[in-house]
Amino acid sequence: MPASRCPQGHDIRAATDRDGQGYCLRCRAERARQRRVSNSMKLTLIRAFEDAGVRFEDDDGSPVAPAEVVRQLAAVYEADAP
């Protein structure tokens, strides 16, 4: 692969196309965008579950055990079942 391209194929024309650690700026921007979209989707999913009555944190802010979350999800599902 030519030295003027990153492993993903983006052109590297000058040192300004890389960040301080030598990574391709376009690759870094794409990863950051993907991370933001993923985090947004996770937050939307959590809010939807919380709106349905599923709690992921106790009153003191500590995480609820996974088994308790599953129990809550089953209860919500049973309540909505015909």
C-alpha positions as CSV (number, residue, x, y, z in Angstrom):
1,M,0.0,0.0,0.0
2,P,1.4,3.4,-0.9
3,A,2.7,5.6,1.9
4,S,0.3,8.3,0.8
5,R,-2.8,6.3,2.0
6,C,-4.0,5.1,5.3
7,P,-5.0,1.4,5.7
8,Q,-8.7,2.4,4.9
9,G,-7.6,4.1,1.7
10,H,-7.9,7.8,2.7
11,D,-5.4,10.0,1.0
12,I,-2.6,11.3,3.2
13,R,-1.3,14.4,1.4
14,A,0.5,16.1,4.2
15,A,1.2,15.9,7.9
16,T,-1.9,17.9,8.6
17,D,-4.0,14.8,7.4
18,R,-2.8,13.0,10.5
19,D,-3.4,13.8,14.2
20,G,-0.7,14.0,16.9
21,Q,-0.4,10.3,17.3
22,G,-0.1,9.7,13.5
23,Y,-3.7,8.4,12.9
24,C,-5.6,9.4,9.8
25,L,-8.0,12.3,10.7
26,R,-10.7,11.1,8.4
27,C,-10.6,7.6,10.0
28,R,-10.7,9.2,13.5
29,A,-13.7,11.4,12.5
30,E,-15.6,8.4,11.1
31,R,-15.0,6.4,14.3
32,A,-16.1,9.3,16.4
33,R,-19.3,9.7,14.4
34,Q,-20.0,6.0,14.7
35,R,-19.4,6.2,18.4
36,R,-21.8,9.1,18.8
37,V,-24.5,7.3,16.8
38,S,-24.1,4.2,18.8
39,N,-24.2,6.1,22.1
40,S,-27.4,7.9,21.0
41,M,-29.0,4.6,20.0
42,K,-28.1,3.1,23.4
43,L,-29.6,6.1,25.2
44,T,-32.8,6.0,23.2
45,L,-33.2,2.3,24.0
46,I,-32.6,2.8,27.7
47,R,-35.1,5.7,27.8
48,A,-37.7,3.5,26.0
49,F,-37.3,0.8,28.6
50,E,-37.4,3.2,31.5
51,D,-40.6,4.8,30.1
52,A,-42.1,1.3,30.1
53,G,-41.1,0.9,33.8
54,V,-37.8,-1.0,33.6
55,R,-35.3,0.4,36.1
56,F,-31.5,0.0,35.5
57,E,-30.5,1.9,38.7
58,D,-31.6,1.6,42.4
59,D,-32.8,4.7,44.3
60,D,-29.2,5.3,45.4
61,G,-27.8,5.2,41.9
62,S,-26.2,1.8,41.9
63,P,-26.8,-0.6,39.0
64,V,-29.6,-3.1,39.3
65,A,-28.6,-6.8,38.9
66,P,-29.1,-8.2,35.4
67,A,-31.5,-10.8,36.7
68,E,-33.7,-8.1,38.2
69,V,-33.7,-6.2,34.8
70,V,-34.8,-9.5,33.1
71,R,-37.5,-9.9,35.7
72,Q,-38.7,-6.4,35.1
73,L,-38.7,-6.9,31.3
74,A,-40.7,-10.1,31.7
75,A,-43.2,-8.3,33.9
76,V,-43.6,-5.5,31.3
77,Y,-44.0,-8.1,28.5
78,E,-46.7,-10.1,30.5
79,A,-48.6,-6.9,31.3
80,D,-48.8,-6.0,27.6
81,A,-49.6,-9.5,26.4
82,P,-53.2,-10.0,25.3
